[in-house]
């Protein structure tokens, strides 16, 4: 596994998501209370881009049908057995790095 630079800290705004692509995989980035988080970008319902969803606290709301996910765990709020992949993040200087296989 390797860490890949995907953004700068200044690119991620609290309360907003950002979608990045790593080797063809779309990943949604978020910041809450100064910490960065990354999960799969596609909602498990119909694949809508979570990076475009509404963000509050540590949750993102799917822009199509309102499914909510905790981006610290990847779990769907209504059904925690439905879980998105979470990516490990490192911040070096102001660079955001995501661990990818």
Steps between C-alpha positions, in 0.01 A plus 500: 500500500610851426391850591408728210459878511142590408456859616630783711346576835386839373295319230270338757241723663320407821139419418568413134617185327757467222531213256845383393608218271779254575578234238144516365337484845287795609546595866309760702704720735359684799624708793336520841649680801828537313537126425486352151301192396467301178238244394384343175320765298209285376188468716407135551143570387539621140863611482442874535814707573529554874764767445211714371278427801402727786738475794427564865717396791645161407219406260447533128156482341469342155387765249250265330290331766625620836688192620736609778847373581737560789822577318713411804385137473347474152179360653153582374311674782181294460671165437857480640552165324512702176849640507720692260875456493692754711847601389786574734623857471828666582567871490856600415557873513173606330478199266219248551611145426267199471613140539411296192576137411 
